């Protein structure tokens, strides 16, 4: 069985050596680079992409911000979880990293257990994502037009005590409901089979590839207190389907859905068309970092 592969990009030789040694002692395979420029060269030459990238920010030739942008724009690498490990600890530096969509921002000096926990968390989420993706078996004979394959769809699925998961809202409204129902139900059921019904109580999101229809997906689970349901809460899922969703975009989508989910909990109201418009803007505009 292959060990998880981690790419470390860091210009300080001592820090690079210590991280490499620590990860190797914890059963990781490690590749290193002294800056972003060489990091891109290494990525091009690898037979398999790394499972996680950890990068410093301040480096010669190509800094971490530019390196992240290059990685997120490449169709071969855009789904690789990316973490900053840096001495830049000012609040504005951290906010900028979060704005870029960096999944974790660990400040030097760091605790080894924090770094290991962050990396292992990314690996665990990847395994869950792969399990759900592989369990989806959409009927490819369902009538789907070429335009529908290219469209951006948003679905809102709730758990009904009598019939199980059901698509409650969707946008655009003219989309193929049979097709969206099939995807929505399978995504919800697959996630429950992995997490368990109680496991989706806490809010969480996952990016997926639905291979047999060649579309990307992003799903976000949450729940709200509601005594009219058997468990005393209503479990629900937001699902986004698009031709392509990169890692950076998925983090921005998560921010939008978190706000929508909070409003749904507090006001029992979901403006699904407005949420769709915000997500569509993320997926269609060319961001300049």
Secondary structure as GFF3:
##gff-version 3
##sequence-region A 1 289
A	DSSP	beta_strand	5	9	.	.	.	ID=ss1
A	DSSP	alpha_helix	13	25	.	.	.	ID=ss2
A	DSSP	beta_strand	29	33	.	.	.	ID=ss3
A	DSSP	alpha_helix	36	45	.	.	.	ID=ss4
A	DSSP	beta_strand	52	55	.	.	.	ID=ss5
A	DSSP	alpha_helix	64	73	.	.	.	ID=ss6
A	DSSP	beta_strand	81	86	.	.	.	ID=ss7
A	DSSP	alpha_helix	91	100	.	.	.	ID=ss8
A	DSSP	beta_strand	104	107	.	.	.	ID=ss9
A	DSSP	alpha_helix	112	135	.	.	.	ID=ss10
A	DSSP	alpha_helix	146	150	.	.	.	ID=ss11
A	DSSP	beta_strand	153	160	.	.	.	ID=ss12
A	DSSP	beta_strand	164	171	.	.	.	ID=ss13
A	DSSP	alpha_helix	177	195	.	.	.	ID=ss14
A	DSSP	three_ten_helix	197	200	.	.	.	ID=ss15
A	DSSP	beta_strand	204	210	.	.	.	ID=ss16
A	DSSP	three_ten_helix	211	213	.	.	.	ID=ss17
A	DSSP	beta_strand	215	225	.	.	.	ID=ss18
A	DSSP	beta_strand	233	242	.	.	.	ID=ss19
A	DSSP	alpha_helix	247	267	.	.	.	ID=ss20
A	DSSP	alpha_helix	272	284	.	.	.	ID=ss21
###
